[in-house]
Amino acid sequence: MSELSDLYQEVILDHNKNPRNYREIANADKTADGHNPLCGDQLKVFLSMEDDRVTDVAFVGSGCAISKASASMMTQAVKGKNREEAEILFDEFHRMVRGEMDEETEDNHLGKLKIFAGVREFPARVKCASLSWHTMKAALENEEIVSTE
Ligand code: ZN
C-alpha cells in the first residue's frame, strides 16, 4: 500500500512540475473552461478534432497539484481517441474516483490513470482529480463552461 502511495506521489509531483500538453491550441475546434470553486482550480481545455477523433488536446490553467497532474494525464489519455472512446474513459475515471467501480476487477481502459484511485479516500480531492475530465467532456459536447459545484 505504501508502494502505491509512493508511486502516486511521484507521478503527481512529476506531472505537476512538468505538465504534458500544457499550452493553448490556436484555432482549436472545441474549448471549455472548468472551475472547481471548492479548491480554486481553474483550467481551460482545447481540442482539435478530425471527424470524430481527437487529434490534439491541451490545457492551461492554475490549481492544485492533483488537478494539474490529472489534466496532464487526461490529455495523454484522450489524444488520438475518438469521441466515444473519450467518453468511455471519462465515465470509467469518474466512477473510479467516486469509488463506484473496482478498477482492479472490472474491465476498463484506465491504465496509468489508475494512479488516481486513491483520491476516493479524500472526498474534497475527487473534484480536483475529475475537473479536467468534466471540462474535456463539456468541450466535446460544445458546452463552454463547467463548474463542479
Ligand atoms: Zn484542487
Backbone and ligand atoms as CSV (ligand in chain L), in Angstrom:
chain,resi,resn,atom,element,x,y,z
A,1,MET,N,N,0.828,-1.203,0.000
A,1,MET,CA,C,0.000,0.000,0.000
A,1,MET,C,C,0.865,1.258,0.000
A,2,SER,N,N,1.948,1.248,0.778
A,2,SER,CA,C,2.791,2.442,0.799
A,2,SER,C,C,3.542,2.567,-0.524
A,3,GLU,N,N,3.769,1.410,-1.182
A,3,GLU,CA,C,4.394,1.450,-2.502
A,3,GLU,C,C,3.500,2.217,-3.467
A,4,LEU,N,N,2.201,1.915,-3.390
A,4,LEU,CA,C,1.246,2.579,-4.266
A,4,LEU,C,C,1.242,4.081,-3.990
A,5,SER,N,N,1.255,4.455,-2.730
A,5,SER,CA,C,1.178,5.884,-2.454
A,5,SER,C,C,2.489,6.589,-2.812
A,6,ASP,N,N,3.606,5.874,-2.740
A,6,ASP,CA,C,4.869,6.462,-3.210
A,6,ASP,C,C,4.801,6.737,-4.703
A,7,LEU,N,N,4.296,5.751,-5.427
A,7,LEU,CA,C,4.174,5.900,-6.871
A,7,LEU,C,C,3.220,7.056,-7.185
A,8,TYR,N,N,2.126,7.089,-6.445
A,8,TYR,CA,C,1.136,8.153,-6.626
A,8,TYR,C,C,1.788,9.522,-6.437
A,9,GLN,N,N,2.495,9.665,-5.344
A,9,GLN,CA,C,3.181,10.932,-5.058
A,9,GLN,C,C,4.141,11.311,-6.180
A,10,GLU,N,N,4.893,10.315,-6.610
A,10,GLU,CA,C,5.914,10.551,-7.619
A,10,GLU,C,C,5.289,11.030,-8.933
A,11,VAL,N,N,4.214,10.346,-9.340
A,11,VAL,CA,C,3.553,10.689,-10.603
A,11,VAL,C,C,2.909,12.073,-10.514
A,12,ILE,N,N,2.234,12.333,-9.405
A,12,ILE,CA,C,1.574,13.638,-9.233
A,12,ILE,C,C,2.616,14.761,-9.272
A,13,LEU,N,N,3.699,14.568,-8.545
A,13,LEU,CA,C,4.728,15.609,-8.492
A,13,LEU,C,C,5.344,15.837,-9.866
A,14,ASP,N,N,5.590,14.749,-10.569
A,14,ASP,CA,C,6.203,14.866,-11.888
A,14,ASP,C,C,5.294,15.630,-12.852
A,15,HIS,N,N,4.020,15.254,-12.899
A,15,HIS,CA,C,3.099,15.911,-13.839
A,15,HIS,C,C,2.774,17.340,-13.403
A,16,ASN,N,N,2.834,17.580,-12.104
A,16,ASN,CA,C,2.588,18.938,-11.631
A,16,ASN,C,C,3.741,19.856,-12.021
A,17,LYS,N,N,4.935,19.337,-11.881
A,17,LYS,CA,C,6.121,20.142,-12.173
A,17,LYS,C,C,6.308,20.322,-13.677
A,18,ASN,N,N,5.947,19.283,-14.408
A,18,ASN,CA,C,6.209,19.274,-15.844
A,18,ASN,C,C,4.973,18.782,-16.586
A,19,PRO,N,N,3.889,19.580,-16.549
A,19,PRO,CA,C,2.632,19.096,-17.143
A,19,PRO,C,C,2.757,18.898,-18.651
A,20,ARG,N,N,2.209,17.784,-19.125
A,20,ARG,CA,C,2.246,17.473,-20.554
A,20,ARG,C,C,1.130,18.246,-21.258
A,21,ASN,N,N,1.400,18.624,-22.493
A,21,ASN,CA,C,0.388,19.324,-23.307
A,21,ASN,C,C,-0.140,20.580,-22.616
A,22,TYR,N,N,0.750,21.254,-21.911
A,22,TYR,CA,C,0.360,22.498,-21.240
A,22,TYR,C,C,0.623,23.658,-22.196
A,23,ARG,N,N,-0.393,24.011,-22.952
A,23,ARG,CA,C,-0.271,25.077,-23.952
A,23,ARG,C,C,-1.666,25.379,-24.486
A,24,GLU,N,N,-1.774,26.470,-25.215
A,24,GLU,CA,C,-3.031,26.750,-25.893
A,24,GLU,C,C,-2.957,26.173,-27.297
A,25,ILE,N,N,-4.095,25.852,-27.867
A,25,ILE,CA,C,-4.138,25.456,-29.274
A,25,ILE,C,C,-4.847,26.575,-30.029
A,26,ALA,N,N,-4.102,27.241,-30.886
A,26,ALA,CA,C,-4.714,28.302,-31.687
A,26,ALA,C,C,-5.712,27.648,-32.638
A,27,ASN,N,N,-6.859,28.252,-32.799
A,27,ASN,CA,C,-7.891,27.702,-33.680
A,27,ASN,C,C,-8.357,26.313,-33.278
A,28,ALA,N,N,-8.413,26.055,-31.988
A,28,ALA,CA,C,-8.946,24.769,-31.525
A,28,ALA,C,C,-10.393,24.635,-31.990
A,29,ASP,N,N,-10.800,23.401,-32.283
A,29,ASP,CA,C,-12.187,23.182,-32.707
A,29,ASP,C,C,-13.152,23.307,-31.540
A,30,LYS,N,N,-12.695,22.923,-30.373
A,30,LYS,CA,C,-13.560,22.985,-29.201
A,30,LYS,C,C,-12.743,23.434,-27.993
A,31,THR,N,N,-13.360,24.258,-27.157
A,31,THR,CA,C,-12.714,24.634,-25.903
A,31,THR,C,C,-13.780,24.670,-24.810
A,32,ALA,N,N,-13.336,24.525,-23.584
A,32,ALA,CA,C,-14.242,24.721,-22.449
A,32,ALA,C,C,-13.423,25.174,-21.255
A,33,ASP,N,N,-14.068,25.933,-20.387
A,33,ASP,CA,C,-13.447,26.380,-19.148
A,33,ASP,C,C,-14.038,25.589,-17.990
A,34,GLY,N,N,-13.162,25.131,-17.127
A,34,GLY,CA,C,-13.616,24.389,-15.954
A,34,GLY,C,C,-13.192,25.087,-14.678
A,35,HIS,N,N,-14.053,25.000,-13.684
A,35,HIS,CA,C,-13.788,25.691,-12.435
A,35,HIS,C,C,-14.229,24.794,-11.283
A,36,ASN,N,N,-13.358,24.624,-10.333
A,36,ASN,CA,C,-13.698,23.889,-9.119
A,36,ASN,C,C,-13.632,24.856,-7.952
A,37,PRO,N,N,-14.759,25.470,-7.605
A,37,PRO,CA,C,-14.749,26.544,-6.605
A,37,PRO,C,C,-14.303,26.066,-5.220
A,38,LEU,N,N,-14.477,24.785,-4.957
A,38,LEU,CA,C,-14.103,24.260,-3.655
A,38,LEU,C,C,-12.621,24.421,-3.371
A,39,CYS,N,N,-11.820,24.271,-4.420
A,39,CYS,CA,C,-10.367,24.288,-4.233
A,39,CYS,C,C,-9.755,25.498,-4.923
A,40,GLY,N,N,-10.490,26.063,-5.892
A,40,GLY,CA,C,-9.954,27.187,-6.651
A,40,GLY,C,C,-9.270,26.774,-7.935
A,41,ASP,N,N,-9.406,25.513,-8.311
A,41,ASP,CA,C,-8.795,25.044,-9.560
A,41,ASP,C,C,-9.548,25.633,-10.746
A,42,GLN,N,N,-8.770,26.067,-11.730
A,42,GLN,CA,C,-9.374,26.691,-12.897
A,42,GLN,C,C,-8.573,26.261,-14.113
A,43,LEU,N,N,-9.239,25.724,-15.121
A,43,LEU,CA,C,-8.469,25.373,-16.310
A,43,LEU,C,C,-9.298,25.463,-17.574
A,44,LYS,N,N,-8.577,25.544,-18.663
A,44,LYS,CA,C,-9.203,25.620,-19.974
A,44,LYS,C,C,-8.664,24.465,-20.807
A,45,VAL,N,N,-9.564,23.748,-21.460
A,45,VAL,CA,C,-9.173,22.601,-22.274
A,45,VAL,C,C,-9.427,22.926,-23.748
A,46,PHE,N,N,-8.489,22.564,-24.587
A,46,PHE,CA,C,-8.561,22.801,-26.033
A,46,PHE,C,C,-8.572,21.451,-26.741
A,47,LEU,N,N,-9.445,21.297,-27.724
A,47,LEU,CA,C,-9.480,20.065,-28.513
A,47,LEU,C,C,-9.410,20.390,-29.996
A,48,SER,N,N,-8.565,19.666,-30.696
A,48,SER,CA,C,-8.601,19.687,-32.159
A,48,SER,C,C,-9.207,18.373,-32.602
A,49,MET,N,N,-10.179,18.447,-33.493
A,49,MET,CA,C,-10.887,17.245,-33.925
A,49,MET,C,C,-10.706,17.048,-35.420
A,50,GLU,N,N,-10.615,15.792,-35.802
A,50,GLU,CA,C,-10.686,15.467,-37.221
A,50,GLU,C,C,-11.780,14.427,-37.323
A,51,ASP,N,N,-12.860,14.779,-37.979
A,51,ASP,CA,C,-14.067,13.962,-37.943
A,51,ASP,C,C,-14.435,13.737,-36.484
A,52,ASP,N,N,-14.342,12.473,-36.064
A,52,ASP,CA,C,-14.792,12.173,-34.713
A,52,ASP,C,C,-13.617,11.941,-33.770
A,53,ARG,N,N,-12.415,12.224,-34.234
A,53,ARG,CA,C,-11.241,11.851,-33.456
A,53,ARG,C,C,-10.545,13.073,-32.872
A,54,VAL,N,N,-10.058,12.923,-31.648
A,54,VAL,CA,C,-9.299,13.989,-31.000
A,54,VAL,C,C,-7.861,13.907,-31.506
A,55,THR,N,N,-7.475,14.839,-32.360
A,55,THR,CA,C,-6.118,14.779,-32.908
A,55,THR,C,C,-5.134,15.542,-32.038
A,56,ASP,N,N,-5.637,16.499,-31.263
A,56,ASP,CA,C,-4.757,17.213,-30.346
A,56,ASP,C,C,-5.581,17.689,-29.162
A,57,VAL,N,N,-4.952,17.709,-28.018
A,57,VAL,CA,C,-5.641,18.157,-26.811
A,57,VAL,C,C,-4.612,18.805,-25.903
A,58,ALA,N,N,-4.989,19.933,-25.308
A,58,ALA,CA,C,-4.064,20.670,-24.464
A,58,ALA,C,C,-4.850,21.413,-23.399
A,59,PHE,N,N,-4.132,21.923,-22.402
A,59,PHE,CA,C,-4.821,22.680,-21.356
A,59,PHE,C,C,-3.898,23.756,-20.814
A,60,VAL,N,N,-4.512,24.777,-20.239
A,60,VAL,CA,C,-3.784,25.779,-19.457
A,60,VAL,C,C,-4.629,26.051,-18.212
A,61,GLY,N,N,-4.014,26.625,-17.205
A,61,GLY,CA,C,-4.790,26.960,-16.017
A,61,GLY,C,C,-3.937,26.934,-14.784
A,62,SER,N,N,-4.625,27.089,-13.662
A,62,SER,CA,C,-3.906,27.060,-12.400
A,62,SER,C,C,-4.731,26.275,-11.404
A,63,GLY,N,N,-4.051,25.666,-10.481
A,63,GLY,CA,C,-4.764,24.886,-9.493
A,63,GLY,C,C,-3.805,24.060,-8.682
A,64,CYS,N,N,-4.370,23.176,-7.905
A,64,CYS,CA,C,-3.542,22.351,-7.026
A,64,CYS,C,C,-2.827,21.280,-7.840
A,65,ALA,N,N,-1.893,20.619,-7.196
A,65,ALA,CA,C,-1.074,19.608,-7.877
A,65,ALA,C,C,-1.926,18.488,-8.455
A,66,ILE,N,N,-2.962,18.084,-7.731
A,66,ILE,CA,C,-3.787,16.971,-8.221
A,66,ILE,C,C,-4.549,17.368,-9.476
A,67,SER,N,N,-5.111,18.575,-9.489
A,67,SER,CA,C,-5.883,18.992,-10.663
A,67,SER,C,C,-4.973,19.124,-11.889
A,68,LYS,N,N,-3.785,19.616,-11.660
A,68,LYS,CA,C,-2.862,19.824,-12.770
A,68,LYS,C,C,-2.320,18.491,-13.291
A,69,ALA,N,N,-1.942,17.620,-12.372
A,69,ALA,CA,C,-1.429,16.308,-12.780
A,69,ALA,C,C,-2.515,15.519,-13.495
A,70,SER,N,N,-3.740,15.631,-12.993
A,70,SER,CA,C,-4.837,14.905,-13.616
A,70,SER,C,C,-5.111,15.443,-15.023
A,71,ALA,N,N,-5.057,16.757,-15.183
A,71,ALA,CA,C,-5.263,17.360,-16.508
A,71,ALA,C,C,-4.166,16.902,-17.461
A,72,SER,N,N,-2.950,16.899,-16.968
A,72,SER,CA,C,-1.822,16.476,-17.785
A,72,SER,C,C,-2.016,15.039,-18.283
A,73,MET,N,N,-2.419,14.160,-17.372
A,73,MET,CA,C,-2.599,12.753,-17.754
A,73,MET,C,C,-3.865,12.558,-18.579
A,74,MET,N,N,-4.871,13.394,-18.360
A,74,MET,CA,C,-6.082,13.332,-19.182
A,74,MET,C,C,-5.721,13.600,-20.642
A,75,THR,N,N,-4.875,14.619,-20.881
A,75,THR,CA,C,-4.539,14.949,-22.274
A,75,THR,C,C,-3.806,13.779,-22.930
A,76,GLN,N,N,-2.938,13.134,-22.167
A,76,GLN,CA,C,-2.216,11.990,-22.738
A,76,GLN,C,C,-3.165,10.848,-23.062
A,77,ALA,N,N,-4.161,10.658,-22.187
A,77,ALA,CA,C,-5.076,9.522,-22.348
A,77,ALA,C,C,-6.047,9.731,-23.504
A,78,VAL,N,N,-6.436,10.984,-23.731
A,78,VAL,CA,C,-7.518,11.253,-24.681
A,78,VAL,C,C,-7.005,11.477,-26.110
A,79,LYS,N,N,-5.771,11.884,-26.217
A,79,LYS,CA,C,-5.211,12.190,-27.542
A,79,LYS,C,C,-5.274,10.954,-28.441
A,80,GLY,N,N,-5.836,11.131,-29.618
A,80,GLY,CA,C,-5.927,10.034,-30.573
A,80,GLY,C,C,-7.200,9.210,-30.444
A,81,LYS,N,N,-7.949,9.430,-29.358
A,81,LYS,CA,C,-9.183,8.665,-29.158
A,81,LYS,C,C,-10.321,9.297,-29.958
A,82,ASN,N,N,-11.304,8.480,-30.315
A,82,ASN,CA,C,-12.492,9.077,-30.901
A,82,ASN,C,C,-13.420,9.501,-29.763
A,83,ARG,N,N,-14.473,10.170,-30.151
A,83,ARG,CA,C,-15.377,10.747,-29.163
A,83,ARG,C,C,-15.941,9.702,-28.200
A,84,GLU,N,N,-16.333,8.569,-28.765
A,84,GLU,CA,C,-16.929,7.532,-27.929
A,84,GLU,C,C,-15.903,6.987,-26.937
A,85,GLU,N,N,-14.693,6.748,-27.410
A,85,GLU,CA,C,-13.642,6.221,-26.523
A,85,GLU,C,C,-13.315,7.222,-25.413
A,86,ALA,N,N,-13.299,8.510,-25.767
A,86,ALA,CA,C,-13.013,9.539,-24.771
A,86,ALA,C,C,-14.116,9.582,-23.721
A,87,GLU,N,N,-15.348,9.398,-24.156
A,87,GLU,CA,C,-16.456,9.425,-23.200
A,87,GLU,C,C,-16.469,8.191,-22.307
A,88,ILE,N,N,-16.039,7.066,-22.858
A,88,ILE,CA,C,-15.930,5.849,-22.037
A,88,ILE,C,C,-14.862,6.058,-20.964
A,89,LEU,N,N,-13.732,6.643,-21.364
A,89,LEU,CA,C,-12.659,6.917,-20.395
A,89,LEU,C,C,-13.139,7.875,-19.307
A,90,PHE,N,N,-13.864,8.912,-19.725
A,90,PHE,CA,C,-14.428,9.854,-18.752
A,90,PHE,C,C,-15.266,9.098,-17.730
A,91,ASP,N,N,-16.143,8.246,-18.247
A,91,ASP,CA,C,-17.058,7.518,-17.374
A,91,ASP,C,C,-16.299,6.598,-16.414
A,92,GLU,N,N,-15.298,5.903,-16.942
A,92,GLU,CA,C,-14.526,4.988,-16.091
A,92,GLU,C,C,-13.755,5.759,-15.027
A,93,PHE,N,N,-13.130,6.865,-15.441
A,93,PHE,CA,C,-12.348,7.664,-14.492
A,93,PHE,C,C,-13.251,8.219,-13.387
A,94,HIS,N,N,-14.381,8.743,-13.827
A,94,HIS,CA,C,-15.324,9.350,-12.904
A,94,HIS,C,C,-15.822,8.331,-11.878
A,95,ARG,N,N,-16.166,7.148,-12.363
A,95,ARG,CA,C,-16.653,6.121,-11.444
A,95,ARG,C,C,-15.543,5.634,-10.517
A,96,MET,N,N,-14.321,5.558,-11.045
A,96,MET,CA,C,-13.201,5.108,-10.212
A,96,MET,C,C,-12.958,6.080,-9.054
A,97,VAL,N,N,-12.864,7.393,-9.348
A,97,VAL,CA,C,-12.521,8.329,-8.272
A,97,VAL,C,C,-13.672,8.502,-7.280
A,98,ARG,N,N,-14.884,8.190,-7.725
A,98,ARG,CA,C,-16.006,8.259,-6.791
A,98,ARG,C,C,-16.211,6.948,-6.038
A,99,GLY,N,N,-15.350,5.981,-6.309
A,99,GLY,CA,C,-15.452,4.702,-5.617
A,99,GLY,C,C,-16.619,3.863,-6.094
A,100,GLU,N,N,-17.056,4.110,-7.343
A,100,GLU,CA,C,-18.210,3.381,-7.871
A,100,GLU,C,C,-17.788,2.219,-8.752
A,101,MET,N,N,-16.489,2.030,-8.885
A,101,MET,CA,C,-16.026,0.895,-9.672
A,101,MET,C,C,-14.755,0.358,-9.044
A,102,ASP,N,N,-14.573,-0.951,-9.162
A,102,ASP,CA,C,-13.328,-1.556,-8.715
A,102,ASP,C,C,-12.448,-1.726,-9.953
A,103,GLU,N,N,-11.486,-0.829,-10.076
A,103,GLU,CA,C,-10.677,-0.794,-11.299
A,103,GLU,C,C,-9.793,-2.031,-11.445
A,104,GLU,N,N,-9.652,-2.804,-10.352
A,104,GLU,CA,C,-8.812,-3.996,-10.442
A,104,GLU,C,C,-9.580,-5.202,-10.967
A,105,THR,N,N,-10.896,-5.216,-10.759
A,105,THR,CA,C,-11.651,-6.398,-11.180
A,105,THR,C,C,-12.556,-6.119,-12.381
A,106,GLU,N,N,-12.973,-4.883,-12.558
A,106,GLU,CA,C,-13.867,-4.569,-13.669
A,106,GLU,C,C,-13.033,-4.206,-14.895
A,107,ASP,N,N,-13.434,-4.700,-16.050
A,107,ASP,CA,C,-12.734,-4.351,-17.292
A,107,ASP,C,C,-12.752,-2.841,-17.500
A,108,ASN,N,N,-11.617,-2.285,-17.865
A,108,ASN,CA,C,-11.589,-0.839,-18.112
A,108,ASN,C,C,-10.367,-0.494,-18.954
A,109,HIS,N,N,-10.309,0.766,-19.338
A,109,HIS,CA,C,-9.229,1.238,-20.202
A,109,HIS,C,C,-8.348,2.243,-19.469
A,110,LEU,N,N,-8.370,2.218,-18.153
A,110,LEU,CA,C,-7.744,3.301,-17.391
A,110,LEU,C,C,-6.212,3.287,-17.427
A,111,GLY,N,N,-5.623,2.107,-17.430
A,111,GLY,CA,C,-4.156,2.039,-17.491
A,111,GLY,C,C,-3.510,2.879,-16.405
A,112,LYS,N,N,-2.634,3.772,-16.825
A,112,LYS,CA,C,-1.888,4.609,-15.875
A,112,LYS,C,C,-2.789,5.490,-15.007
A,113,LEU,N,N,-3.998,5.753,-15.503
A,113,LEU,CA,C,-4.902,6.643,-14.759
A,113,LEU,C,C,-5.344,6.036,-13.431
A,114,LYS,N,N,-5.114,4.736,-13.274
A,114,LYS,CA,C,-5.489,4.075,-12.017
A,114,LYS,C,C,-4.766,4.692,-10.828
A,115,ILE,N,N,-3.709,5.408,-11.103
A,115,ILE,CA,C,-2.958,6.074,-10.045
A,115,ILE,C,C,-3.868,6.984,-9.213
A,116,PHE,N,N,-4.960,7.452,-9.830
A,116,PHE,CA,C,-5.847,8.383,-9.129
A,116,PHE,C,C,-6.916,7.688,-8.284
A,117,ALA,N,N,-6.903,6.357,-8.264
A,117,ALA,CA,C,-7.919,5.636,-7.495
A,117,ALA,C,C,-7.897,6.078,-6.031
A,118,GLY,N,N,-6.701,6.417,-5.521
A,118,GLY,CA,C,-6.559,6.779,-4.114
A,118,GLY,C,C,-7.318,8.029,-3.697
A,119,VAL,N,N,-7.678,8.890,-4.655
A,119,VAL,CA,C,-8.346,10.132,-4.239
A,119,VAL,C,C,-9.737,9.877,-3.664
A,120,ARG,N,N,-10.290,8.702,-3.934
A,120,ARG,CA,C,-11.632,8.449,-3.392
A,120,ARG,C,C,-11.639,8.423,-1.872
A,121,GLU,N,N,-10.459,8.259,-1.270
A,121,GLU,CA,C,-10.364,8.336,0.187
A,121,GLU,C,C,-10.465,9.779,0.672
A,122,PHE,N,N,-10.357,10.723,-0.250
A,122,PHE,CA,C,-10.335,12.148,0.111
A,122,PHE,C,C,-11.395,12.890,-0.691
A,123,PRO,N,N,-12.642,12.881,-0.207
A,123,PRO,CA,C,-13.763,13.427,-0.990
A,123,PRO,C,C,-13.498,14.825,-1.543
A,124,ALA,N,N,-12.788,15.662,-0.803
A,124,ALA,CA,C,-12.538,17.016,-1.285
A,124,ALA,C,C,-11.641,17.019,-2.513
A,125,ARG,N,N,-10.871,15.945,-2.686
A,125,ARG,CA,C,-9.928,15.870,-3.808
A,125,ARG,C,C,-10.536,15.267,-5.069
A,126,VAL,N,N,-11.710,14.645,-4.906
A,126,VAL,CA,C,-12.321,13.977,-6.060
A,126,VAL,C,C,-12.593,14.991,-7.168
A,127,LYS,N,N,-13.053,16.175,-6.778
A,127,LYS,CA,C,-13.366,17.196,-7.777
A,127,LYS,C,C,-12.111,17.758,-8.420
A,128,CYS,N,N,-11.029,17.817,-7.673
A,128,CYS,CA,C,-9.746,18.251,-8.237
A,128,CYS,C,C,-9.319,17.290,-9.348
A,129,ALA,N,N,-9.440,15.991,-9.045
A,129,ALA,CA,C,-8.990,14.981,-9.997
A,129,ALA,C,C,-9.895,14.903,-11.214
A,130,SER,N,N,-11.187,15.186,-11.029
A,130,SER,CA,C,-12.102,14.986,-12.155
A,130,SER,C,C,-12.387,16.270,-12.943
A,131,LEU,N,N,-11.898,17.413,-12.467
A,131,LEU,CA,C,-12.218,18.682,-13.147
A,131,LEU,C,C,-11.823,18.671,-14.630
A,132,SER,N,N,-10.606,18.250,-14.932
A,132,SER,CA,C,-10.163,18.284,-16.332
A,132,SER,C,C,-10.999,17.349,-17.196
A,133,TRP,N,N,-11.460,16.250,-16.591
A,133,TRP,CA,C,-12.288,15.299,-17.341
A,133,TRP,C,C,-13.664,15.894,-17.631
A,134,HIS,N,N,-14.246,16.551,-16.631
A,134,HIS,CA,C,-15.527,17.231,-16.865
A,134,HIS,C,C,-15.371,18.303,-17.935
A,135,THR,N,N,-14.245,19.001,-17.886
A,135,THR,CA,C,-14.035,20.094,-18.831
A,135,THR,C,C,-13.837,19.557,-20.247
A,136,MET,N,N,-13.087,18.476,-20.362
A,136,MET,CA,C,-12.888,17.844,-21.672
A,136,MET,C,C,-14.228,17.386,-22.242
A,137,LYS,N,N,-15.059,16.785,-21.384
A,137,LYS,CA,C,-16.356,16.288,-21.843
A,137,LYS,C,C,-17.260,17.453,-22.262
A,138,ALA,N,N,-17.209,18.531,-21.493
A,138,ALA,CA,C,-18.002,19.708,-21.848
A,138,ALA,C,C,-17.572,20.245,-23.209
A,139,ALA,N,N,-16.268,20.271,-23.442
A,139,ALA,CA,C,-15.772,20.748,-24.740
A,139,ALA,C,C,-16.284,19.851,-25.865
A,140,LEU,N,N,-16.217,18.545,-25.651
A,140,LEU,CA,C,-16.713,17.599,-26.658
A,140,LEU,C,C,-18.182,17.852,-26.952
A,141,GLU,N,N,-18.919,18.222,-25.920
A,141,GLU,CA,C,-20.358,18.418,-26.074
A,141,GLU,C,C,-20.716,19.862,-26.375
A,142,ASN,N,N,-19.687,20.667,-26.656
A,142,ASN,CA,C,-19.899,22.066,-27.030
A,142,ASN,C,C,-20.501,22.916,-25.929
A,143,GLU,N,N,-20.259,22.505,-24.688
A,143,GLU,CA,C,-20.601,23.390,-23.585
A,143,GLU,C,C,-19.332,24.169,-23.277
A,144,GLU,N,N,-19.486,25.443,-22.956
A,144,GLU,CA,C,-18.268,26.227,-22.836
A,144,GLU,C,C,-17.769,26.400,-21.417
A,145,ILE,N,N,-18.654,26.240,-20.467
A,145,ILE,CA,C,-18.243,26.461,-19.080
A,145,ILE,C,C,-18.762,25.320,-18.237
A,146,VAL,N,N,-17.912,24.822,-17.390
A,146,VAL,CA,C,-18.360,23.787,-16.476
A,146,VAL,C,C,-17.850,24.131,-15.084
A,147,SER,N,N,-18.725,23.929,-14.117
A,147,SER,CA,C,-18.311,24.103,-12.729
A,147,SER,C,C,-18.663,22.815,-12.013
A,148,THR,N,N,-17.765,22.359,-11.170
A,148,THR,CA,C,-18.021,21.097,-10.482
A,148,THR,C,C,-18.972,21.272,-9.314
A,149,GLU,N,N,-19.361,22.503,-9.066
A,149,GLU,CA,C,-20.254,22.715,-7.930
A,149,GLU,C,C,-21.695,22.360,-8.295
L,1,ZN,ZN,ZN,-7.711,21.189,-6.368
